[in-house]
Amino acid sequence: MILLSGGTLAGCSTVKRATATQPAVDSPSCNVRAAAPWMKRWFDAWQFTSAQILRIPESTHPNIVFFDARCIYATADLSDARSSVTSPSIGESGLLWRTALHGDTLTMPTSKKIPVQLLSFTDFDVRTRRPFFVMASPDYWESKGLGQEPGLTAVFLHEFAHTRQIGGLVSTIGPIDAAWNFPNELDDDAVQKQFQSDQKYAATYLAERDLLYRAAGADSVAEVRVLALQALAMMRARHARWFVGENDVFATLDDTFLSLEGAAQWAAYAWLAHPKGGKLTKSAAVTRMIGRRRTWSQDEGLGLFLVIDRLLPEWPSLVFREPSIGGISLLERATRKVSGRMPD
């Protein structure tokens, strides 16, 4: 499944079965070096975010597909073209690039073809057991009247964070995907699409979300914990009331997608609010990330991780790993933390 960019201009990701890769054709009229400045700006922002904010270790980088109105720029293992360049790179990790004229059609590492459009997403190639990342260039975003900075870099950071999460979620989402029998597509909005027409559910969700943001803004850690425990009780009650019978799978999906989206939202927010990043105030960074609040998993997810970060600052080591921990499970752990030590 491919989850495209939502109301906050931040996209998402999950899992789909893959087939063989189709090679790209090298094109001398598409110049990676000309595109390198904006690629490097994004890669540098990720290096700073991963090393200085999330403090997670280096990992094998995903396959990358960038594109603009004419050209595709892809890392070498997506192509067998004869020529390549090794810059730009991510940190010390060199990347080999191929270029091609895309003819308004993009071929994914899974061989799926999609029309050129405004895209930003992460997906997973189960054949190679490796994530891949797709995003339009800044000038393509600008051609659609979108993509002003620092917001566009935040979109990149949100999506690129998914490349470090998705491997840890495949074992959870994969079996659900294989057995999925609901009318709506299985993606990060699955819970919202299934229950948003239920007015009582929607009201419960909104109250729960608002309580999380109240907790995140509380003056003391003690108050954060009290409000977080109340929010956790509301989450458990919501699950017990609505996620039963044939809908019990949504309990796992809620936990999983709140983690997937919340952690990525927080990573982009933290960069936006950092004096060496987007240089926004914290409140302005939150406002930028929640946008029009149309996407529940991103909206509540950010509030959830703002709370978790105040109670359990070491949370990135539990999320950006394999297996990755769910968002509600992480809140449970955060509220149990006592005197800086986790209970057994």
ZADO-1210 file (C-alpha; in nm, 4 decimals, padded with zeros to 6 digits):
<atoms>
<atom x="00.0000" y="00.0000" z="00.0000" code="MET" pos="1"/>
<atom x="00.1153" y="00.3489" z="-00.0776" code="ILE" pos="2"/>
<atom x="00.0017" y="00.6255" z="00.1497" code="LEU" pos="3"/>
<atom x="00.0339" y="00.9640" z="-00.0152" code="LEU" pos="4"/>
<atom x="00.0714" y="01.3062" z="00.1406" code="SER" pos="5"/>
<atom x="-00.2140" y="01.4231" z="00.3594" code="GLY" pos="6"/>
<atom x="-00.3383" y="01.7507" z="00.5029" code="GLY" pos="7"/>
<atom x="-00.0112" y="01.8300" z="00.6771" code="THR" pos="8"/>
<atom x="00.1865" y="01.7700" z="00.3564" code="LEU" pos="9"/>
<atom x="00.3397" y="01.4704" z="00.5254" code="ALA" pos="10"/>
<atom x="00.2905" y="01.1231" z="00.3822" code="GLY" pos="11"/>
<atom x="00.3059" y="00.7752" z="00.5176" code="CYS" pos="12"/>
<atom x="00.3916" y="00.4216" z="00.4379" code="SER" pos="13"/>
<atom x="00.3098" y="00.0553" z="00.4715" code="THR" pos="14"/>
<atom x="00.3626" y="-00.2768" z="00.2985" code="VAL" pos="15"/>
<atom x="00.2935" y="-00.4352" z="-00.0404" code="LYS" pos="16"/>
<atom x="00.4172" y="-00.7422" z="-00.2193" code="ARG" pos="17"/>
<atom x="00.6864" y="-00.6748" z="-00.4789" code="ALA" pos="18"/>
<atom x="00.8076" y="-00.8079" z="-00.8122" code="THR" pos="19"/>
<atom x="01.1169" y="-00.7544" z="-01.0259" code="ALA" pos="20"/>
<atom x="01.2675" y="-00.4109" z="-01.0808" code="THR" pos="21"/>
<atom x="01.2526" y="-00.2487" z="-01.4232" code="GLN" pos="22"/>
<atom x="01.5766" y="-00.0704" z="-01.5196" code="PRO" pos="23"/>
<atom x="01.5796" y="00.2993" z="-01.5928" code="ALA" pos="24"/>
<atom x="01.7457" y="00.4406" z="-01.9028" code="VAL" pos="25"/>
<atom x="02.0334" y="00.6752" z="-01.8400" code="ASP" pos="26"/>
<atom x="01.9720" y="01.0193" z="-01.9869" code="SER" pos="27"/>
<atom x="02.2428" y="01.2803" z="-02.0409" code="PRO" pos="28"/>
<atom x="01.9771" y="01.5539" z="-02.0391" code="SER" pos="29"/>
<atom x="01.8962" y="01.4842" z="-01.6730" code="CYS" pos="30"/>
<atom x="02.1711" y="01.6117" z="-01.4479" code="ASN" pos="31"/>
<atom x="02.2040" y="01.4848" z="-01.0920" code="VAL" pos="32"/>
<atom x="02.4650" y="01.7496" z="-01.0175" code="ARG" pos="33"/>
<atom x="02.2146" y="02.0223" z="-01.1002" code="ALA" pos="34"/>
<atom x="01.9691" y="01.8666" z="-00.8557" code="ALA" pos="35"/>
<atom x="02.2329" y="01.8047" z="-00.5895" code="ALA" pos="36"/>
<atom x="02.1828" y="02.1278" z="-00.3866" code="PRO" pos="37"/>
<atom x="01.8258" y="02.0498" z="-00.2833" code="TRP" pos="38"/>
<atom x="01.9041" y="01.6819" z="-00.2330" code="MET" pos="39"/>
<atom x="02.1956" y="01.7734" z="-00.0078" code="LYS" pos="40"/>
<atom x="01.9779" y="02.0173" z="00.1885" code="ARG" pos="41"/>
<atom x="01.7320" y="01.7392" z="00.2638" code="TRP" pos="42"/>
<atom x="01.9986" y="01.4795" z="00.3392" code="PHE" pos="43"/>
<atom x="02.1820" y="01.7177" z="00.5735" code="ASP" pos="44"/>
<atom x="01.8546" y="01.7867" z="00.7565" code="ALA" pos="45"/>
<atom x="01.8033" y="01.4124" z="00.8014" code="TRP" pos="46"/>
<atom x="02.1589" y="01.3583" z="00.9227" code="GLN" pos="47"/>
<atom x="02.1143" y="01.6312" z="01.1816" code="PHE" pos="48"/>
<atom x="01.7725" y="01.5031" z="01.2882" code="THR" pos="49"/>
<atom x="01.8751" y="01.1390" z="01.3159" code="SER" pos="50"/>
<atom x="02.2088" y="01.2053" z="01.4887" code="ALA" pos="51"/>
<atom x="02.1402" y="01.5116" z="01.7044" code="GLN" pos="52"/>
<atom x="01.7651" y="01.4983" z="01.7738" code="ILE" pos="53"/>
<atom x="01.6590" y="01.1327" z="01.7543" code="LEU" pos="54"/>
<atom x="02.0080" y="01.0033" z="01.8375" code="ARG" pos="55"/>
<atom x="01.9590" y="00.6818" z="01.6489" code="ILE" pos="56"/>
<atom x="02.2481" y="00.4885" z="01.4932" code="PRO" pos="57"/>
<atom x="02.3328" y="00.4922" z="01.1242" code="GLU" pos="58"/>
<atom x="02.1602" y="00.2295" z="00.9162" code="SER" pos="59"/>
<atom x="02.1523" y="00.1051" z="00.5584" code="THR" pos="60"/>
<atom x="01.9821" y="00.3734" z="00.3565" code="HIS" pos="61"/>
<atom x="01.6694" y="00.3047" z="00.1517" code="PRO" pos="62"/>
<atom x="01.6462" y="00.3062" z="-00.2223" code="ASN" pos="63"/>
<atom x="01.5604" y="00.6592" z="-00.3276" code="ILE" pos="64"/>
<atom x="01.3541" y="00.7880" z="-00.6191" code="VAL" pos="65"/>
<atom x="01.3399" y="01.1642" z="-00.6724" code="PHE" pos="66"/>
<atom x="01.1756" y="01.3239" z="-00.9741" code="PHE" pos="67"/>
<atom x="01.0915" y="01.6595" z="-01.1266" code="ASP" pos="68"/>
<atom x="00.8770" y="01.7574" z="-01.4244" code="ALA" pos="69"/>
<atom x="01.1076" y="01.5789" z="-01.6725" code="ARG" pos="70"/>
<atom x="01.3539" y="01.3525" z="-01.4969" code="CYS" pos="71"/>
<atom x="01.3862" y="01.0744" z="-01.2467" code="ILE" pos="72"/>
<atom x="01.6911" y="01.0514" z="-01.0179" code="TYR" pos="73"/>
<atom x="01.7296" y="00.7090" z="-00.8579" code="ALA" pos="74"/>
<atom x="01.9933" y="00.5309" z="-00.6532" code="THR" pos="75"/>
<atom x="02.1936" y="00.2702" z="-00.8416" code="ALA" pos="76"/>
<atom x="02.0246" y="-00.0467" z="-00.7261" code="ASP" pos="77"/>
<atom x="01.7056" y="00.0678" z="-00.8974" code="LEU" pos="78"/>
<atom x="01.8776" y="00.0740" z="-01.2357" code="SER" pos="79"/>
<atom x="02.1331" y="-00.1014" z="-01.4571" code="ASP" pos="80"/>
<atom x="02.2126" y="00.2081" z="-01.6604" code="ALA" pos="81"/>
<atom x="02.5714" y="00.2334" z="-01.7727" code="ARG" pos="82"/>
<atom x="02.6731" y="00.5692" z="-01.6241" code="SER" pos="83"/>
<atom x="02.6354" y="00.7075" z="-01.2733" code="SER" pos="84"/>
<atom x="02.7538" y="00.9712" z="-01.0278" code="VAL" pos="85"/>
<atom x="02.8274" y="00.9271" z="-00.6579" code="THR" pos="86"/>
<atom x="02.7032" y="01.2588" z="-00.5253" code="SER" pos="87"/>
<atom x="02.5049" y="01.3748" z="-00.3380" code="PRO" pos="88"/>
<atom x="02.5433" y="01.1309" z="-00.0497" code="SER" pos="89"/>
<atom x="02.3887" y="01.0827" z="00.2914" code="ILE" pos="90"/>
<atom x="02.6571" y="01.1560" z="00.5471" code="GLY" pos="91"/>
<atom x="02.9543" y="00.9336" z="00.4827" code="GLU" pos="92"/>
<atom x="02.7468" y="00.6842" z="00.2880" code="SER" pos="93"/>
<atom x="02.8067" y="00.7215" z="-00.0828" code="GLY" pos="94"/>
<atom x="02.5103" y="00.6795" z="-00.3169" code="LEU" pos="95"/>
<atom x="02.5222" y="00.5848" z="-00.6828" code="LEU" pos="96"/>
<atom x="02.2674" y="00.7679" z="-00.8963" code="TRP" pos="97"/>
<atom x="02.1049" y="00.7023" z="-01.2325" code="ARG" pos="98"/>
<atom x="01.8935" y="00.9445" z="-01.4307" code="THR" pos="99"/>
<atom x="01.6223" y="00.9052" z="-01.6924" code="ALA" pos="100"/>
<atom x="01.3514" y="01.1006" z="-01.8696" code="LEU" pos="101"/>
<atom x="01.0391" y="00.9623" z="-01.7038" code="HIS" pos="102"/>
<atom x="00.7818" y="01.0428" z="-01.9757" code="GLY" pos="103"/>
<atom x="00.5215" y="01.1232" z="-01.7072" code="ASP" pos="104"/>
<atom x="00.5353" y="00.7706" z="-01.5642" code="THR" pos="105"/>
<atom x="00.7373" y="00.6559" z="-01.2642" code="LEU" pos="106"/>
<atom x="00.8430" y="00.2932" z="-01.2236" code="THR" pos="107"/>
<atom x="00.8787" y="00.1889" z="-00.8610" code="MET" pos="108"/>
<atom x="01.1340" y="-00.0647" z="-00.7332" code="PRO" pos="109"/>
<atom x="00.8369" y="-00.3040" z="-00.7123" code="THR" pos="110"/>
<atom x="00.7807" y="-00.2523" z="-01.0895" code="SER" pos="111"/>
<atom x="00.4516" y="-00.0781" z="-01.0223" code="LYS" pos="112"/>
<atom x="00.3973" y="00.2168" z="-01.2575" code="LYS" pos="113"/>
<atom x="00.2356" y="00.5349" z="-01.1325" code="ILE" pos="114"/>
<atom x="00.1718" y="00.8642" z="-01.3110" code="PRO" pos="115"/>
<atom x="00.3887" y="01.1623" z="-01.2270" code="VAL" pos="116"/>
<atom x="00.2022" y="01.3658" z="-00.9676" code="GLN" pos="117"/>
<atom x="00.2660" y="01.5313" z="-00.6337" code="LEU" pos="118"/>
<atom x="00.4131" y="01.2455" z="-00.4302" code="LEU" pos="119"/>
<atom x="00.5950" y="01.1895" z="-00.1049" code="SER" pos="120"/>
<atom x="00.5904" y="00.8394" z="00.0441" code="PHE" pos="121"/>
<atom x="00.7827" y="00.5454" z="00.1776" code="THR" pos="122"/>
<atom x="00.7054" y="00.1872" z="00.0804" code="ASP" pos="123"/>
<atom x="00.8632" y="-00.1527" z="00.1352" code="PHE" pos="124"/>
<atom x="00.9943" y="-00.3983" z="-00.1235" code="ASP" pos="125"/>
<atom x="00.9376" y="-00.7389" z="00.0334" code="VAL" pos="126"/>
<atom x="01.1477" y="-00.9051" z="-00.2367" code="ARG" pos="127"/>
<atom x="01.4640" y="-00.7258" z="-00.1270" code="THR" pos="128"/>
<atom x="01.3465" y="-00.6636" z="00.2317" code="ARG" pos="129"/>
<atom x="01.4345" y="-00.3006" z="00.1873" code="ARG" pos="130"/>
<atom x="01.2329" y="00.0229" z="00.2089" code="PRO" pos="131"/>
<atom x="01.2263" y="00.2739" z="-00.0719" code="PHE" pos="132"/>
<atom x="01.1505" y="00.6432" z="-00.0689" code="PHE" pos="133"/>
<atom x="00.9827" y="00.8554" z="-00.3365" code="VAL" pos="134"/>
<atom x="00.9441" y="01.2336" z="-00.3445" code="MET" pos="135"/>
<atom x="00.8953" y="01.5133" z="-00.5943" code="ALA" pos="136"/>
<atom x="01.1589" y="01.7841" z="-00.6255" code="SER" pos="137"/>
<atom x="01.1129" y="02.1296" z="-00.4679" code="PRO" pos="138"/>
<atom x="01.0439" y="02.2942" z="-00.8016" code="ASP" pos="139"/>
<atom x="00.7726" y="02.0376" z="-00.8766" code="TYR" pos="140"/>
<atom x="00.6053" y="02.1192" z="-00.5436" code="TRP" pos="141"/>
<atom x="00.6364" y="02.4891" z="-00.6207" code="GLU" pos="142"/>
<atom x="00.4715" y="02.4353" z="-00.9599" code="SER" pos="143"/>
<atom x="00.1659" y="02.3137" z="-00.7671" code="LYS" pos="144"/>
<atom x="00.1661" y="02.6184" z="-00.5400" code="GLY" pos="145"/>
<atom x="00.3037" y="02.4201" z="-00.2446" code="LEU" pos="146"/>
<atom x="00.6299" y="02.3342" z="-00.0785" code="GLY" pos="147"/>
<atom x="00.7469" y="02.6534" z="00.0873" code="GLN" pos="148"/>
<atom x="01.0343" y="02.6136" z="00.3308" code="GLU" pos="149"/>
<atom x="01.0894" y="02.5127" z="00.6013" code="PRO" pos="150"/>
<atom x="00.7723" y="02.3096" z="00.5587" code="GLY" pos="151"/>
<atom x="00.8922" y="02.1117" z="00.2577" code="LEU" pos="152"/>
<atom x="01.2007" y="01.9890" z="00.4395" code="THR" pos="153"/>
<atom x="00.9686" y="01.8842" z="00.7230" code="ALA" pos="154"/>
<atom x="00.7689" y="01.6788" z="00.4691" code="VAL" pos="155"/>
<atom x="01.0913" y="01.5100" z="00.3609" code="PHE" pos="156"/>
<atom x="01.1926" y="01.4401" z="00.7216" code="LEU" pos="157"/>
<atom x="00.8543" y="01.2936" z="00.8082" code="HIS" pos="158"/>
<atom x="00.8649" y="01.0577" z="00.5127" code="GLU" pos="159"/>
<atom x="01.2322" y="00.9696" z="00.5446" code="PHE" pos="160"/>
<atom x="01.1781" y="00.8827" z="00.9104" code="ALA" pos="161"/>
<atom x="00.9363" y="00.6160" z="00.7867" code="HIS" pos="162"/>
<atom x="01.2259" y="00.4447" z="00.6087" code="THR" pos="163"/>
<atom x="01.3740" y="00.3733" z="00.9531" code="ARG" pos="164"/>
<atom x="01.0418" y="00.2529" z="01.0961" code="GLN" pos="165"/>
<atom x="00.8796" y="00.0439" z="00.8291" code="ILE" pos="166"/>
<atom x="01.1076" y="-00.2592" z="00.8563" code="GLY" pos="167"/>
<atom x="01.0141" y="-00.2939" z="01.2210" code="GLY" pos="168"/>
<atom x="00.6420" y="-00.2943" z="01.1371" code="LEU" pos="169"/>
<atom x="00.6370" y="-00.5393" z="00.8465" code="VAL" pos="170"/>
<atom x="00.5862" y="-00.8419" z="01.0721" code="SER" pos="171"/>
<atom x="00.2804" y="-00.6710" z="01.2231" code="THR" pos="172"/>
<atom x="00.1193" y="-00.5227" z="00.9128" code="ILE" pos="173"/>
<atom x="00.2073" y="-00.7987" z="00.6655" code="GLY" pos="174"/>
<atom x="-00.0310" y="-01.0662" z="00.8031" code="PRO" pos="175"/>
<atom x="-00.3093" y="-00.8080" z="00.8414" code="ILE" pos="176"/>
<atom x="-00.2572" y="-00.6991" z="00.4804" code="ASP" pos="177"/>
<atom x="-00.2749" y="-01.0584" z="00.3596" code="ALA" pos="178"/>
<atom x="-00.6083" y="-01.1164" z="00.5376" code="ALA" pos="179"/>
<atom x="-00.7576" y="-00.7702" z="00.4846" code="TRP" pos="180"/>
<atom x="-01.1292" y="-00.7906" z="00.4042" code="ASN" pos="181"/>
<atom x="-01.2610" y="-00.4409" z="00.4685" code="PHE" pos="182"/>
<atom x="-01.3897" y="-00.2085" z="00.1932" code="PRO" pos="183"/>
<atom x="-01.1355" y="00.0682" z="00.2554" code="ASN" pos="184"/>
<atom x="-00.7696" y="00.0385" z="00.1655" code="GLU" pos="185"/>
<atom x="-00.5356" y="-00.0683" z="00.4436" code="LEU" pos="186"/>
<atom x="-00.3287" y="00.2406" z="00.5112" code="ASP" pos="187"/>
<atom x="-00.2521" y="00.4796" z="00.7958" code="ASP" pos="188"/>
<atom x="-00.6064" y="00.6215" z="00.7702" code="ASP" pos="189"/>
<atom x="-00.7739" y="00.2795" z="00.8033" code="ALA" pos="190"/>
<atom x="-00.9099" y="00.3439" z="01.1536" code="VAL" pos="191"/>
<atom x="-01.0378" y="00.6880" z="01.0580" code="GLN" pos="192"/>
<atom x="-01.2083" y="00.5645" z="00.7420" code="LYS" pos="193"/>
<atom x="-01.3746" y="00.2782" z="00.9267" code="GLN" pos="194"/>
<atom x="-01.5139" y="00.4817" z="01.2182" code="PHE" pos="195"/>
<atom x="-01.5291" y="00.8505" z="01.1260" code="GLN" pos="196"/>
<atom x="-01.8986" y="00.8306" z="01.0318" code="SER" pos="197"/>
<atom x="-01.9797" y="00.7148" z="01.3870" code="ASP" pos="198"/>
<atom x="-02.0468" y="01.0421" z="01.5704" code="GLN" pos="199"/>
<atom x="-01.9900" y="00.8931" z="01.9148" code="LYS" pos="200"/>
<atom x="-01.6583" y="00.7460" z="01.8061" code="TYR" pos="201"/>
<atom x="-01.5490" y="01.0736" z="01.6468" code="ALA" pos="202"/>
<atom x="-01.6381" y="01.2684" z="01.9623" code="ALA" pos="203"/>
<atom x="-01.4444" y="01.0202" z="02.1744" code="THR" pos="204"/>
<atom x="-01.1432" y="01.0485" z="01.9463" code="TYR" pos="205"/>
<atom x="-01.1467" y="01.4295" z="01.9598" code="LEU" pos="206"/>
<atom x="-01.1673" y="01.4346" z="02.3392" code="ALA" pos="207"/>
<atom x="-00.8798" y="01.1881" z="02.3601" code="GLU" pos="208"/>
<atom x="-00.6693" y="01.3872" z="02.1134" code="ARG" pos="209"/>
<atom x="-00.7303" y="01.7166" z="02.2914" code="ASP" pos="210"/>
<atom x="-00.6358" y="01.5633" z="02.6253" code="LEU" pos="211"/>
<atom x="-00.3038" y="01.4488" z="02.4807" code="LEU" pos="212"/>
<atom x="-00.2223" y="01.8012" z="02.3644" code="TYR" pos="213"/>
<atom x="-00.3203" y="01.9335" z="02.7088" code="ARG" pos="214"/>
<atom x="-00.0837" y="01.6815" z="02.8642" code="ALA" pos="215"/>
<atom x="00.1954" y="01.7780" z="02.6261" code="ALA" pos="216"/>
<atom x="00.1617" y="02.1443" z="02.7278" code="GLY" pos="217"/>
<atom x="00.1372" y="02.0858" z="03.1038" code="ALA" pos="218"/>
<atom x="00.3757" y="02.2821" z="03.3250" code="ASP" pos="219"/>
<atom x="00.5228" y="01.9932" z="03.5236" code="SER" pos="220"/>
<atom x="00.6185" y="01.6365" z="03.4414" code="VAL" pos="221"/>
<atom x="00.3919" y="01.5218" z="03.7247" code="ALA" pos="222"/>
<atom x="00.0954" y="01.6926" z="03.5591" code="GLU" pos="223"/>
<atom x="00.1945" y="01.5484" z="03.2216" code="VAL" pos="224"/>
<atom x="00.1834" y="01.2009" z="03.3730" code="ARG" pos="225"/>
<atom x="-00.1574" y="01.2536" z="03.5381" code="VAL" pos="226"/>
<atom x="-00.3146" y="01.3747" z="03.2130" code="LEU" pos="227"/>
<atom x="-00.1336" y="01.1072" z="03.0120" code="ALA" pos="228"/>
<atom x="-00.2814" y="00.8361" z="03.2347" code="LEU" pos="229"/>
<atom x="-00.6269" y="00.9836" z="03.1737" code="GLN" pos="230"/>
<atom x="-00.5670" y="00.9817" z="02.7982" code="ALA" pos="231"/>
<atom x="-00.4397" y="00.6238" z="02.8164" code="LEU" pos="232"/>
<atom x="-00.7562" y="00.5185" z="03.0012" code="ALA" pos="233"/>
<atom x="-00.9642" y="00.6827" z="02.7264" code="MET" pos="234"/>
<atom x="-00.7676" y="00.4959" z="02.4599" code="MET" pos="235"/>
<atom x="-00.8220" y="00.1638" z="02.6355" code="ARG" pos="236"/>
<atom x="-01.1931" y="00.2350" z="02.6744" code="ALA" pos="237"/>
<atom x="-01.2233" y="00.3301" z="02.3059" code="ARG" pos="238"/>
<atom x="-01.0557" y="00.0073" z="02.2036" code="HIS" pos="239"/>
<atom x="-01.2754" y="-00.1976" z="02.4365" code="ALA" pos="240"/>
<atom x="-01.5934" y="-00.0403" z="02.3019" code="ARG" pos="241"/>
<atom x="-01.5326" y="-00.0295" z="01.9266" code="TRP" pos="242"/>
<atom x="-01.2494" y="-00.2680" z="01.8406" code="PHE" pos="243"/>
<atom x="-01.4322" y="-00.5932" z="01.9091" code="VAL" pos="244"/>
<atom x="-01.5497" y="-00.8870" z="01.7019" code="GLY" pos="245"/>
<atom x="-01.4521" y="-00.8543" z="01.3372" code="GLU" pos="246"/>
<atom x="-01.3167" y="-00.5048" z="01.4169" code="ASN" pos="247"/>
<atom x="-01.0628" y="-00.6289" z="01.6705" code="ASP" pos="248"/>
<atom x="-00.7833" y="-00.5905" z="01.4130" code="VAL" pos="249"/>
<atom x="-00.8194" y="-00.2137" z="01.4393" code="PHE" pos="250"/>
<atom x="-00.6708" y="-00.2233" z="01.7888" code="ALA" pos="251"/>
<atom x="-00.3408" y="-00.3387" z="01.6395" code="THR" pos="252"/>
<atom x="-00.3682" y="-00.0923" z="01.3527" code="LEU" pos="253"/>
<atom x="-00.4393" y="00.1991" z="01.5879" code="ASP" pos="254"/>
<atom x="-00.1367" y="00.1157" z="01.8011" code="ASP" pos="255"/>
<atom x="00.0840" y="00.0647" z="01.4946" code="THR" pos="256"/>
<atom x="-00.0157" y="00.3690" z="01.2905" code="PHE" pos="257"/>
<atom x="-00.0095" y="00.6064" z="01.5876" code="LEU" pos="258"/>
<atom x="00.3520" y="00.4981" z="01.6311" code="SER" pos="259"/>
<atom x="00.4357" y="00.5181" z="01.2613" code="LEU" pos="260"/>
<atom x="00.2814" y="00.8597" z="01.2103" code="GLU" pos="261"/>
<atom x="00.3410" y="01.0057" z="01.5532" code="GLY" pos="262"/>
<atom x="00.7138" y="00.9399" z="01.5595" code="ALA" pos="263"/>
<atom x="00.7597" y="01.0778" z="01.2076" code="ALA" pos="264"/>
<atom x="00.5485" y="01.3828" z="01.2925" code="GLN" pos="265"/>
<atom x="00.7562" y="01.4439" z="01.6045" code="TRP" pos="266"/>
<atom x="01.0858" y="01.4107" z="01.4171" code="ALA" pos="267"/>
<atom x="00.9798" y="01.6738" z="01.1633" code="ALA" pos="268"/>
<atom x="00.8351" y="01.8956" z="01.4381" code="TYR" pos="269"/>
<atom x="01.1572" y="01.8764" z="01.6397" code="ALA" pos="270"/>
<atom x="01.3640" y="01.9826" z="01.3394" code="TRP" pos="271"/>
<atom x="01.1244" y="02.2705" z="01.2666" code="LEU" pos="272"/>
<atom x="01.1537" y="02.3901" z="01.6273" code="ALA" pos="273"/>
<atom x="01.5316" y="02.3531" z="01.6500" code="HIS" pos="274"/>
<atom x="01.7501" y="02.6665" z="01.6224" code="PRO" pos="275"/>
<atom x="01.9746" y="02.4765" z="01.3802" code="LYS" pos="276"/>
<atom x="01.6767" y="02.3439" z="01.1846" code="GLY" pos="277"/>
<atom x="01.3598" y="02.5266" z="01.0856" code="GLY" pos="278"/>
<atom x="01.4036" y="02.7895" z="01.3604" code="LYS" pos="279"/>
<atom x="01.0315" y="02.8057" z="01.4398" code="LEU" pos="280"/>
<atom x="00.8834" y="02.8345" z="01.7863" code="THR" pos="281"/>
<atom x="00.7528" y="02.5106" z="01.9288" code="LYS" pos="282"/>
<atom x="00.3922" y="02.6235" z="01.8938" code="SER" pos="283"/>
<atom x="00.4508" y="02.7321" z="01.5334" code="ALA" pos="284"/>
<atom x="00.6154" y="02.3964" z="01.4591" code="ALA" pos="285"/>
<atom x="00.3150" y="02.2085" z="01.6013" code="VAL" pos="286"/>
<atom x="00.0791" y="02.4240" z="01.3968" code="THR" pos="287"/>
<atom x="00.2816" y="02.3572" z="01.0824" code="ARG" pos="288"/>
<atom x="00.2763" y="01.9818" z="01.1361" code="MET" pos="289"/>
<atom x="-00.0937" y="01.9388" z="01.2189" code="ILE" pos="290"/>
<atom x="-00.2094" y="02.1571" z="00.9298" code="GLY" pos="291"/>
<atom x="-00.5866" y="02.1354" z="00.8883" code="ARG" pos="292"/>
<atom x="-00.6076" y="01.8377" z="01.1257" code="ARG" pos="293"/>
<atom x="-00.7778" y="01.6201" z="00.8661" code="ARG" pos="294"/>
<atom x="-00.5645" y="01.3104" z="00.9273" code="THR" pos="295"/>
<atom x="-00.6329" y="01.1484" z="01.2627" code="TRP" pos="296"/>
<atom x="-00.3229" y="00.9309" z="01.2856" code="SER" pos="297"/>
<atom x="-00.0923" y="01.2261" z="01.2189" code="GLN" pos="298"/>
<atom x="-00.2827" y="01.4681" z="01.4424" code="ASP" pos="299"/>
<atom x="-00.3263" y="01.2429" z="01.7447" code="GLU" pos="300"/>
<atom x="00.0088" y="01.0792" z="01.6752" code="GLY" pos="301"/>
<atom x="00.1955" y="01.4074" z="01.7167" code="LEU" pos="302"/>
<atom x="00.0132" y="01.4848" z="02.0411" code="GLY" pos="303"/>
<atom x="00.0902" y="01.1351" z="02.1652" code="LEU" pos="304"/>
<atom x="00.4623" y="01.1650" z="02.0964" code="PHE" pos="305"/>
<atom x="00.4833" y="01.5156" z="02.2414" code="LEU" pos="306"/>
<atom x="00.3613" y="01.3550" z="02.5643" code="VAL" pos="307"/>
<atom x="00.5853" y="01.0514" z="02.5360" code="ILE" pos="308"/>
<atom x="00.8904" y="01.2698" z="02.4763" code="ASP" pos="309"/>
<atom x="00.8330" y="01.4499" z="02.8044" code="ARG" pos="310"/>
<atom x="00.8003" y="01.1266" z="03.0014" code="LEU" pos="311"/>
<atom x="01.0364" y="00.8950" z="02.8143" code="LEU" pos="312"/>
<atom x="01.2998" y="01.0914" z="02.6174" code="PRO" pos="313"/>
<atom x="01.4771" y="00.7728" z="02.5119" code="GLU" pos="314"/>
<atom x="01.1736" y="00.6603" z="02.3087" code="TRP" pos="315"/>
<atom x="01.3480" y="00.6794" z="01.9653" code="PRO" pos="316"/>
<atom x="01.5568" y="00.3742" z="02.0550" code="SER" pos="317"/>
<atom x="01.2326" y="00.1802" z="02.1000" code="LEU" pos="318"/>
<atom x="01.0609" y="00.2998" z="01.7817" code="VAL" pos="319"/>
<atom x="01.3378" y="00.3216" z="01.5210" code="PHE" pos="320"/>
<atom x="01.4344" y="-00.0425" z="01.5503" code="ARG" pos="321"/>
<atom x="01.3180" y="-00.3924" z="01.4625" code="GLU" pos="322"/>
<atom x="01.0696" y="-00.4776" z="01.6033" code="PRO" pos="323"/>
<atom x="00.9214" y="-00.1324" z="01.6561" code="SER" pos="324"/>
<atom x="00.6918" y="-00.0595" z="01.9503" code="ILE" pos="325"/>
<atom x="00.3363" y="00.0685" z="01.9037" code="GLY" pos="326"/>
<atom x="00.2367" y="00.4190" z="02.0079" code="GLY" pos="327"/>
<atom x="-00.0181" y="00.3224" z="02.2750" code="ILE" pos="328"/>
<atom x="00.2142" y="00.0545" z="02.4085" code="SER" pos="329"/>
<atom x="00.4846" y="00.3194" z="02.4302" code="LEU" pos="330"/>
<atom x="00.2561" y="00.5536" z="02.6255" code="LEU" pos="331"/>
<atom x="00.1853" y="00.2710" z="02.8691" code="GLU" pos="332"/>
<atom x="00.5575" y="00.2256" z="02.9187" code="ARG" pos="333"/>
<atom x="00.6169" y="00.6004" z="02.9532" code="ALA" pos="334"/>
<atom x="00.3522" y="00.6391" z="03.2255" code="THR" pos="335"/>
<atom x="00.5049" y="00.3471" z="03.4206" code="ARG" pos="336"/>
<atom x="00.8504" y="00.5035" z="03.4239" code="LYS" pos="337"/>
<atom x="00.9600" y="00.5798" z="03.7807" code="VAL" pos="338"/>
<atom x="01.2612" y="00.7875" z="03.8845" code="SER" pos="339"/>
<atom x="01.4302" y="00.7537" z="03.5488" code="GLY" pos="340"/>
<atom x="01.4153" y="00.3718" z="03.5522" code="ARG" pos="341"/>
<atom x="01.1845" y="00.1432" z="03.3635" code="MET" pos="342"/>
<atom x="01.0041" y="-00.1345" z="03.5536" code="PRO" pos="343"/>
<atom x="01.0757" y="-00.4937" z="03.4534" code="ASP" pos="344"/>
</atoms>
